[in-house]
């Protein structure tokens, strides 16, 4: 019998930018990309919408999210853990 090995997805580090929805959050992921002509590193951001079942995150928190099955048309990630809370 052959075993099928599934690859675990790497969690992404995201900063929460919007917490106005119920059980849904929007976060931004920043990465550095080398410019093809000038060689300088440019900062790029990607918006990620993720599921937060208990509404525990607020804007400014740093969290880890992991890919999951599509929960809506834009929501394809779930909250894994909160890395850092913001002070208010």
Biopython code that builds the backbone (N, CA, C, O; Angstrom):
import numpy as np
from Bio.PDB.StructureBuilder import StructureBuilder

atoms = [
    (1, "UNK", "N", (0.829, -1.181, 0.000)),
    (1, "UNK", "CA", (0.000, 0.000, 0.000)),
    (1, "UNK", "C", (0.879, 1.252, 0.000)),
    (1, "UNK", "O", (1.805, 1.379, 0.802)),
    (2, "UNK", "N", (0.584, 2.131, -0.874)),
    (2, "UNK", "CA", (1.342, 3.375, -0.926)),
    (2, "UNK", "C", (0.622, 4.432, -0.096)),
    (2, "UNK", "O", (-0.603, 4.551, -0.124)),
    (3, "UNK", "N", (1.407, 5.177, 0.627)),
    (3, "UNK", "CA", (0.848, 6.251, 1.445)),
    (3, "UNK", "C", (0.949, 7.555, 0.680)),
    (3, "UNK", "O", (1.972, 7.858, 0.067)),
    (4, "UNK", "N", (-0.108, 8.306, 0.724)),
    (4, "UNK", "CA", (-0.106, 9.609, 0.072)),
    (4, "UNK", "C", (0.346, 10.633, 1.097)),
    (4, "UNK", "O", (-0.270, 10.796, 2.150)),
    (5, "UNK", "N", (1.429, 11.318, 0.772)),
    (5, "UNK", "CA", (1.951, 12.337, 1.676)),
    (5, "UNK", "C", (1.410, 13.689, 1.243)),
    (5, "UNK", "O", (1.550, 14.092, 0.089)),
    (6, "UNK", "N", (0.792, 14.376, 2.184)),
    (6, "UNK", "CA", (0.280, 15.711, 1.893)),
    (6, "UNK", "C", (1.250, 16.737, 2.442)),
    (6, "UNK", "O", (1.824, 16.564, 3.517)),
    (7, "UNK", "N", (1.419, 17.792, 1.696)),
    (7, "UNK", "CA", (2.343, 18.841, 2.089)),
    (7, "UNK", "C", (1.615, 19.841, 2.980)),
    (7, "UNK", "O", (0.570, 20.367, 2.597)),
    (8, "UNK", "N", (2.157, 20.106, 4.159)),
    (8, "UNK", "CA", (1.560, 21.088, 5.063)),
    (8, "UNK", "C", (1.912, 22.490, 4.576)),
    (8, "UNK", "O", (3.054, 22.774, 4.214)),
    (9, "UNK", "N", (0.914, 23.347, 4.578)),
    (9, "UNK", "CA", (1.129, 24.719, 4.136)),
    (9, "UNK", "C", (1.818, 25.507, 5.237)),
    (9, "UNK", "O", (1.523, 25.340, 6.420)),
    (10, "UNK", "N", (2.730, 26.361, 4.831)),
    (10, "UNK", "CA", (3.470, 27.194, 5.768)),
    (10, "UNK", "C", (2.590, 28.344, 6.243)),
    (10, "UNK", "O", (1.955, 29.006, 5.421)),
    (11, "UNK", "N", (2.535, 28.599, 7.552)),
    (11, "UNK", "CA", (1.717, 29.726, 8.026)),
    (11, "UNK", "C", (2.312, 31.064, 7.597)),
    (11, "UNK", "O", (3.528, 31.210, 7.476)),
    (12, "UNK", "N", (1.435, 32.029, 7.373)),
    (12, "UNK", "CA", (1.845, 33.359, 6.939)),
    (12, "UNK", "C", (1.699, 34.344, 8.092)),
    (12, "UNK", "O", (0.739, 34.274, 8.860)),
    (13, "UNK", "N", (2.650, 35.256, 8.210)),
    (13, "UNK", "CA", (2.614, 36.293, 9.252)),
    (13, "UNK", "C", (1.913, 37.520, 8.674)),
    (13, "UNK", "O", (2.356, 38.090, 7.677)),
    (14, "UNK", "N", (0.814, 37.919, 9.314)),
    (14, "UNK", "CA", (-0.060, 38.967, 8.783)),
    (14, "UNK", "C", (-0.332, 39.987, 9.877)),
    (14, "UNK", "O", (-0.464, 39.624, 11.046)),
    (15, "UNK", "N", (-0.418, 41.258, 9.507)),
    (15, "UNK", "CA", (-0.829, 42.316, 10.420)),
    (15, "UNK", "C", (-2.291, 42.649, 10.128)),
    (15, "UNK", "O", (-2.649, 42.945, 8.988)),
    (16, "UNK", "N", (-3.133, 42.600, 11.163)),
    (16, "UNK", "CA", (-4.567, 42.845, 10.996)),
    (16, "UNK", "C", (-4.787, 44.329, 10.714)),
    (16, "UNK", "O", (-4.294, 45.188, 11.444)),
    (17, "UNK", "N", (-5.534, 44.621, 9.645)),
    (17, "UNK", "CA", (-5.808, 46.013, 9.283)),
    (17, "UNK", "C", (-7.272, 46.387, 9.463)),
    (17, "UNK", "O", (-7.580, 47.563, 9.653)),
    (18, "UNK", "N", (-8.183, 45.416, 9.408)),
    (18, "UNK", "CA", (-9.602, 45.713, 9.567)),
    (18, "UNK", "C", (-10.255, 44.625, 10.400)),
    (18, "UNK", "O", (-10.069, 43.435, 10.147)),
    (19, "UNK", "N", (-11.040, 45.055, 11.419)),
    (19, "UNK", "CA", (-11.766, 44.105, 12.270)),
    (19, "UNK", "C", (-13.242, 44.486, 12.360)),
    (19, "UNK", "O", (-13.876, 44.250, 13.388)),
    (20, "UNK", "N", (-13.792, 45.067, 11.305)),
    (20, "UNK", "CA", (-15.159, 45.566, 11.337)),
    (20, "UNK", "C", (-16.208, 44.514, 11.031)),
    (20, "UNK", "O", (-17.398, 44.764, 11.224)),
    (21, "UNK", "N", (-15.794, 43.328, 10.554)),
    (21, "UNK", "CA", (-16.756, 42.274, 10.224)),
    (21, "UNK", "C", (-16.857, 41.270, 11.359)),
    (21, "UNK", "O", (-15.961, 41.192, 12.200)),
    (22, "UNK", "N", (-17.924, 40.511, 11.392)),
    (22, "UNK", "CA", (-18.107, 39.477, 12.395)),
    (22, "UNK", "C", (-17.436, 38.193, 11.907)),
    (22, "UNK", "O", (-17.769, 37.693, 10.833)),
    (23, "UNK", "N", (-16.507, 37.663, 12.677)),
    (23, "UNK", "CA", (-15.771, 36.422, 12.406)),
    (23, "UNK", "C", (-14.903, 36.493, 11.159)),
    (23, "UNK", "O", (-14.470, 35.455, 10.657)),
    (24, "UNK", "N", (-14.643, 37.676, 10.653)),
    (24, "UNK", "CA", (-13.773, 37.850, 9.495)),
    (24, "UNK", "C", (-12.835, 39.015, 9.756)),
    (24, "UNK", "O", (-13.222, 40.010, 10.369)),
    (25, "UNK", "N", (-11.616, 38.889, 9.294)),
    (25, "UNK", "CA", (-10.620, 39.946, 9.438)),
    (25, "UNK", "C", (-9.887, 40.125, 8.121)),
    (25, "UNK", "O", (-9.805, 39.205, 7.307)),
    (26, "UNK", "N", (-9.355, 41.328, 7.924)),
    (26, "UNK", "CA", (-8.513, 41.612, 6.771)),
    (26, "UNK", "C", (-7.139, 41.970, 7.292)),
    (26, "UNK", "O", (-7.002, 42.776, 8.213)),
    (27, "UNK", "N", (-6.121, 41.367, 6.700)),
    (27, "UNK", "CA", (-4.754, 41.637, 7.108)),
    (27, "UNK", "C", (-3.879, 41.903, 5.903)),
    (27, "UNK", "O", (-4.245, 41.585, 4.771)),
    (28, "UNK", "N", (-2.709, 42.493, 6.157)),
    (28, "UNK", "CA", (-1.756, 42.743, 5.086)),
    (28, "UNK", "C", (-0.480, 41.986, 5.365)),
    (28, "UNK", "O", (-0.005, 41.926, 6.499)),
    (29, "UNK", "N", (0.066, 41.409, 4.315)),
    (29, "UNK", "CA", (1.325, 40.694, 4.398)),
    (29, "UNK", "C", (2.340, 41.483, 3.575)),
    (29, "UNK", "O", (2.092, 41.780, 2.406)),
    (30, "UNK", "N", (3.482, 41.824, 4.177)),
    (30, "UNK", "CA", (4.513, 42.583, 3.481)),
    (30, "UNK", "C", (5.643, 41.659, 3.071)),
    (30, "UNK", "O", (5.998, 40.727, 3.792)),
    (31, "UNK", "N", (6.202, 41.934, 1.898)),
    (31, "UNK", "CA", (7.356, 41.180, 1.439)),
    (31, "UNK", "C", (8.268, 42.123, 0.672)),
    (31, "UNK", "O", (7.832, 43.169, 0.192)),
    (32, "UNK", "N", (9.527, 41.749, 0.561)),
    (32, "UNK", "CA", (10.503, 42.538, -0.184)),
    (32, "UNK", "C", (10.779, 41.845, -1.512)),
    (32, "UNK", "O", (11.070, 40.650, -1.549)),
    (33, "UNK", "N", (10.688, 42.600, -2.599)),
    (33, "UNK", "CA", (10.918, 42.082, -3.939)),
    (33, "UNK", "C", (12.033, 42.900, -4.578)),
    (33, "UNK", "O", (12.043, 44.129, -4.502)),
    (34, "UNK", "N", (12.956, 42.210, -5.198)),
    (34, "UNK", "CA", (14.047, 42.918, -5.861)),
    (34, "UNK", "C", (13.566, 43.492, -7.190)),
    (34, "UNK", "O", (12.962, 42.791, -8.001)),
    (35, "UNK", "N", (13.843, 44.779, -7.399)),
    (35, "UNK", "CA", (13.432, 45.440, -8.636)),
    (35, "UNK", "C", (14.234, 44.861, -9.797)),
    (35, "UNK", "O", (15.454, 44.729, -9.697)),
    (36, "UNK", "N", (13.561, 44.512, -10.904)),
    (36, "UNK", "CA", (14.279, 43.832, -11.984)),
    (36, "UNK", "C", (15.365, 44.669, -12.661)),
    (36, "UNK", "O", (16.381, 44.129, -13.098)),
    (37, "UNK", "N", (15.158, 45.975, -12.748)),
    (37, "UNK", "CA", (16.149, 46.799, -13.432)),
    (37, "UNK", "C", (17.162, 47.414, -12.471)),
    (37, "UNK", "O", (18.365, 47.373, -12.731)),
    (38, "UNK", "N", (16.687, 47.983, -11.361)),
    (38, "UNK", "CA", (17.570, 48.775, -10.502)),
    (38, "UNK", "C", (18.190, 47.983, -9.361)),
    (38, "UNK", "O", (19.136, 48.456, -8.731)),
    (39, "UNK", "N", (17.679, 46.790, -9.083)),
    (39, "UNK", "CA", (18.293, 45.948, -8.061)),
    (39, "UNK", "C", (17.938, 46.332, -6.640)),
    (39, "UNK", "O", (18.339, 45.651, -5.696)),
    (40, "UNK", "N", (17.198, 47.404, -6.474)),
    (40, "UNK", "CA", (16.818, 47.826, -5.131)),
    (40, "UNK", "C", (15.625, 46.984, -4.664)),
    (40, "UNK", "O", (14.792, 46.577, -5.474)),
    (41, "UNK", "N", (15.549, 46.728, -3.359)),
    (41, "UNK", "CA", (14.424, 45.976, -2.821)),
    (41, "UNK", "C", (13.240, 46.899, -2.588)),
    (41, "UNK", "O", (13.373, 47.952, -1.964)),
    (42, "UNK", "N", (12.077, 46.494, -3.097)),
    (42, "UNK", "CA", (10.847, 47.276, -3.023)),
    (42, "UNK", "C", (9.874, 46.533, -2.122)),
    (42, "UNK", "O", (9.761, 45.309, -2.194)),
    (43, "UNK", "N", (9.176, 47.271, -1.276)),
    (43, "UNK", "CA", (8.220, 46.677, -0.350)),
    (43, "UNK", "C", (6.866, 46.516, -1.049)),
    (43, "UNK", "O", (6.317, 47.483, -1.576)),
    (44, "UNK", "N", (6.332, 45.287, -1.049)),
    (44, "UNK", "CA", (5.032, 44.987, -1.649)),
    (44, "UNK", "C", (4.098, 44.465, -0.565)),
    (44, "UNK", "O", (4.535, 43.776, 0.357)),
    (45, "UNK", "N", (2.810, 44.793, -0.672)),
    (45, "UNK", "CA", (1.835, 44.321, 0.309)),
    (45, "UNK", "C", (0.745, 43.525, -0.394)),
    (45, "UNK", "O", (0.395, 43.804, -1.541)),
    (46, "UNK", "N", (0.213, 42.529, 0.310)),
    (46, "UNK", "CA", (-0.877, 41.704, -0.185)),
    (46, "UNK", "C", (-1.965, 41.679, 0.872)),
    (46, "UNK", "O", (-1.691, 41.428, 2.045)),
    (47, "UNK", "N", (-3.210, 41.938, 0.458)),
    (47, "UNK", "CA", (-4.332, 41.886, 1.390)),
    (47, "UNK", "C", (-4.847, 40.454, 1.475)),
    (47, "UNK", "O", (-5.079, 39.805, 0.455)),
    (48, "UNK", "N", (-5.023, 39.969, 2.704)),
    (48, "UNK", "CA", (-5.514, 38.613, 2.937)),
    (48, "UNK", "C", (-6.724, 38.697, 3.849)),
    (48, "UNK", "O", (-6.675, 39.357, 4.886)),
    (49, "UNK", "N", (-7.809, 38.033, 3.472)),
    (49, "UNK", "CA", (-8.991, 37.964, 4.312)),
    (49, "UNK", "C", (-9.005, 36.599, 4.991)),
    (49, "UNK", "O", (-8.872, 35.574, 4.322)),
    (50, "UNK", "N", (-9.167, 36.574, 6.325)),
    (50, "UNK", "CA", (-9.112, 35.305, 7.049)),
    (50, "UNK", "C", (-10.248, 35.193, 8.052)),
    (50, "UNK", "O", (-10.875, 36.188, 8.417)),
    (51, "UNK", "N", (-10.504, 33.954, 8.495)),
    (51, "UNK", "CA", (-11.602, 33.632, 9.401)),
    (51, "UNK", "C", (-11.108, 33.658, 10.835)),
    (51, "UNK", "O", (-10.115, 33.007, 11.162)),
    (52, "UNK", "N", (-11.790, 34.403, 11.694)),
    (52, "UNK", "CA", (-11.483, 34.486, 13.124)),
    (52, "UNK", "C", (-12.758, 34.100, 13.875)),
    (52, "UNK", "O", (-13.635, 34.939, 14.081)),
    (53, "UNK", "N", (-12.861, 32.850, 14.279)),
    (53, "UNK", "CA", (-14.092, 32.300, 14.849)),
    (53, "UNK", "C", (-14.527, 33.011, 16.124)),
    (53, "UNK", "O", (-15.722, 33.224, 16.326)),
    (54, "UNK", "N", (-13.582, 33.384, 16.992)),
    (54, "UNK", "CA", (-13.931, 33.939, 18.304)),
    (54, "UNK", "C", (-13.811, 35.462, 18.378)),
    (54, "UNK", "O", (-13.962, 36.035, 19.457)),
    (55, "UNK", "N", (-13.544, 36.122, 17.258)),
    (55, "UNK", "CA", (-13.378, 37.585, 17.221)),
    (55, "UNK", "C", (-12.345, 38.063, 18.236)),
    (55, "UNK", "O", (-12.582, 39.046, 18.939)),
    (56, "UNK", "N", (-11.215, 37.389, 18.323)),
    (56, "UNK", "CA", (-10.210, 37.725, 19.331)),
    (56, "UNK", "C", (-9.160, 38.716, 18.845)),
    (56, "UNK", "O", (-8.408, 39.241, 19.666)),
    (57, "UNK", "N", (-9.078, 38.991, 17.560)),
    (57, "UNK", "CA", (-8.049, 39.895, 17.054)),
    (57, "UNK", "C", (-8.613, 41.284, 16.826)),
    (57, "UNK", "O", (-9.801, 41.451, 16.550)),
    (58, "UNK", "N", (-7.757, 42.261, 16.944)),
    (58, "UNK", "CA", (-8.102, 43.656, 16.704)),
    (58, "UNK", "C", (-7.114, 44.236, 15.706)),
    (58, "UNK", "O", (-6.090, 43.618, 15.413)),
    (59, "UNK", "N", (-7.413, 45.419, 15.182)),
    (59, "UNK", "CA", (-6.535, 46.077, 14.215)),
    (59, "UNK", "C", (-5.178, 46.350, 14.854)),
    (59, "UNK", "O", (-5.098, 46.872, 15.965)),
    (60, "UNK", "N", (-4.121, 45.994, 14.145)),
    (60, "UNK", "CA", (-2.760, 46.185, 14.631)),
    (60, "UNK", "C", (-2.121, 44.933, 15.179)),
    (60, "UNK", "O", (-0.904, 44.904, 15.362)),
    (61, "UNK", "N", (-2.902, 43.885, 15.450)),
    (61, "UNK", "CA", (-2.342, 42.634, 15.962)),
    (61, "UNK", "C", (-1.541, 41.935, 14.864)),
    (61, "UNK", "O", (-1.851, 42.051, 13.678)),
    (62, "UNK", "N", (-0.511, 41.210, 15.283)),
    (62, "UNK", "CA", (0.268, 40.382, 14.367)),
    (62, "UNK", "C", (-0.148, 38.939, 14.611)),
    (62, "UNK", "O", (-0.076, 38.453, 15.740)),
    (63, "UNK", "N", (-0.584, 38.249, 13.556)),
    (63, "UNK", "CA", (-1.134, 36.902, 13.690)),
    (63, "UNK", "C", (-0.514, 35.973, 12.655)),
    (63, "UNK", "O", (0.091, 36.421, 11.681)),
    (64, "UNK", "N", (-0.675, 34.674, 12.882)),
    (64, "UNK", "CA", (-0.312, 33.658, 11.904)),
    (64, "UNK", "C", (-1.591, 33.090, 11.319)),
    (64, "UNK", "O", (-2.503, 32.720, 12.058)),
    (65, "UNK", "N", (-1.663, 33.018, 9.995)),
    (65, "UNK", "CA", (-2.816, 32.439, 9.314)),
    (65, "UNK", "C", (-2.342, 31.285, 8.453)),
    (65, "UNK", "O", (-1.194, 31.253, 8.008)),
    (66, "UNK", "N", (-3.240, 30.336, 8.224)),
    (66, "UNK", "CA", (-2.910, 29.178, 7.410)),
    (66, "UNK", "C", (-3.976, 29.003, 6.329)),
    (66, "UNK", "O", (-5.144, 29.307, 6.571)),
    (67, "UNK", "N", (-3.605, 28.525, 5.151)),
    (67, "UNK", "CA", (-4.604, 28.316, 4.099)),
    (67, "UNK", "C", (-5.598, 27.235, 4.479)),
    (67, "UNK", "O", (-5.251, 26.277, 5.170)),
    (68, "UNK", "N", (-6.829, 27.390, 4.029)),
    (68, "UNK", "CA", (-7.875, 26.399, 4.292)),
    (68, "UNK", "C", (-8.771, 26.315, 3.065)),
    (68, "UNK", "O", (-8.494, 26.924, 2.032)),
    (69, "UNK", "N", (-9.826, 25.566, 3.195)),
    (69, "UNK", "CA", (-10.781, 25.502, 2.088)),
    (69, "UNK", "C", (-11.454, 26.856, 1.949)),
    (69, "UNK", "O", (-11.491, 27.611, 2.920)),
    (70, "UNK", "N", (-11.984, 27.192, 0.788)),
    (70, "UNK", "CA", (-12.650, 28.488, 0.632)),
    (70, "UNK", "C", (-13.888, 28.589, 1.515)),
    (70, "UNK", "O", (-14.804, 27.773, 1.409)),
    (71, "UNK", "N", (-13.912, 29.593, 2.386)),
    (71, "UNK", "CA", (-15.047, 29.830, 3.268)),
    (71, "UNK", "C", (-16.025, 30.827, 2.657)),
    (71, "UNK", "O", (-17.203, 30.834, 3.015)),
    (72, "UNK", "N", (-15.557, 31.657, 1.751)),
    (72, "UNK", "CA", (-16.398, 32.561, 0.972)),
    (72, "UNK", "C", (-15.622, 32.876, -0.300)),
    (72, "UNK", "O", (-14.600, 32.249, -0.580)),
    (73, "UNK", "N", (-16.100, 33.832, -1.058)),
    (73, "UNK", "CA", (-15.422, 34.123, -2.320)),
    (73, "UNK", "C", (-14.041, 34.739, -2.111)),
    (73, "UNK", "O", (-13.157, 34.569, -2.951)),
    (74, "UNK", "N", (-13.843, 35.456, -0.995)),
    (74, "UNK", "CA", (-12.548, 36.096, -0.730)),
    (74, "UNK", "C", (-11.813, 35.504, 0.460)),
    (74, "UNK", "O", (-10.616, 35.747, 0.616)),
    (75, "UNK", "N", (-12.491, 34.735, 1.305)),
    (75, "UNK", "CA", (-11.913, 34.248, 2.556)),
    (75, "UNK", "C", (-11.405, 32.822, 2.377)),
    (75, "UNK", "O", (-12.192, 31.879, 2.290)),
    (76, "UNK", "N", (-10.072, 32.673, 2.322)),
    (76, "UNK", "CA", (-9.468, 31.361, 2.084)),
    (76, "UNK", "C", (-8.396, 31.015, 3.107)),
    (76, "UNK", "O", (-7.613, 30.090, 2.892)),
    (77, "UNK", "N", (-8.349, 31.751, 4.223)),
    (77, "UNK", "CA", (-7.381, 31.510, 5.281)),
    (77, "UNK", "C", (-8.103, 31.465, 6.626)),
    (77, "UNK", "O", (-9.173, 32.051, 6.788)),
    (78, "UNK", "N", (-7.501, 30.758, 7.591)),
    (78, "UNK", "CA", (-8.036, 30.732, 8.948)),
    (78, "UNK", "C", (-6.954, 31.159, 9.928)),
    (78, "UNK", "O", (-5.762, 31.003, 9.662)),
    (79, "UNK", "N", (-7.378, 31.696, 11.051)),
    (79, "UNK", "CA", (-6.456, 32.154, 12.082)),
    (79, "UNK", "C", (-5.820, 30.958, 12.770)),
    (79, "UNK", "O", (-6.519, 30.035, 13.186)),
    (80, "UNK", "N", (-4.497, 30.968, 12.891)),
    (80, "UNK", "CA", (-3.774, 29.896, 13.562)),
    (80, "UNK", "C", (-3.438, 30.301, 14.992)),
    (80, "UNK", "O", (-3.762, 29.577, 15.933)),
    (81, "UNK", "N", (-2.791, 31.452, 15.162)),
    (81, "UNK", "CA", (-2.489, 31.954, 16.516)),
    (81, "UNK", "C", (-2.171, 33.435, 16.462)),
    (81, "UNK", "O", (-1.820, 33.978, 15.414)),
    (82, "UNK", "N", (-2.303, 34.077, 17.614)),
    (82, "UNK", "CA", (-1.970, 35.494, 17.742)),
    (82, "UNK", "C", (-0.526, 35.594, 18.226)),
    (82, "UNK", "O", (-0.182, 35.062, 19.281)),
    (83, "UNK", "N", (0.307, 36.268, 17.459)),
    (83, "UNK", "CA", (1.720, 36.409, 17.805)),
    (83, "UNK", "C", (1.915, 37.571, 18.772)),
    (83, "UNK", "O", (2.600, 37.434, 19.785)),
    (84, "UNK", "N", (1.306, 38.726, 18.453)),
    (84, "UNK", "CA", (1.487, 39.921, 19.286)),
    (84, "UNK", "C", (0.212, 40.742, 19.284)),
    (84, "UNK", "O", (-0.327, 41.055, 18.222)),
    (85, "UNK", "N", (-0.277, 41.093, 20.473)),
    (85, "UNK", "CA", (-1.444, 41.949, 20.619)),
    (85, "UNK", "C", (-0.982, 43.409, 20.689)),
    (85, "UNK", "O", (0.141, 43.698, 21.099)),
    (86, "UNK", "N", (-1.866, 44.313, 20.283)),
    (86, "UNK", "CA", (-1.552, 45.742, 20.390)),
    (86, "UNK", "C", (-2.028, 46.264, 21.728)),
    (86, "UNK", "O", (-3.008, 45.769, 22.285)),
    (87, "UNK", "N", (-1.334, 47.264, 22.244)),
    (87, "UNK", "CA", (-1.757, 47.904, 23.491)),
    (87, "UNK", "C", (-2.726, 49.024, 23.143)),
    (87, "UNK", "O", (-2.490, 49.796, 22.214)),
    (88, "UNK", "N", (-3.804, 49.105, 23.886)),
    (88, "UNK", "CA", (-4.791, 50.162, 23.624)),
    (88, "UNK", "C", (-5.054, 50.950, 24.868)),
    (88, "UNK", "O", (-5.857, 51.884, 24.849)),
]
sb = StructureBuilder()
sb.init_structure("model")
sb.init_model(0)
sb.init_chain("A")
sb.init_seg("    ")
for serial, (resi, resn, name, xyz) in enumerate(atoms, 1):
    if name == "N":
        sb.init_residue(resn, " ", resi, " ")
    sb.init_atom(name, np.array(xyz, "f"), 0.0, 1.0, " ", f" {name:<3s}", serial, name[0])
structure = sb.get_structure()
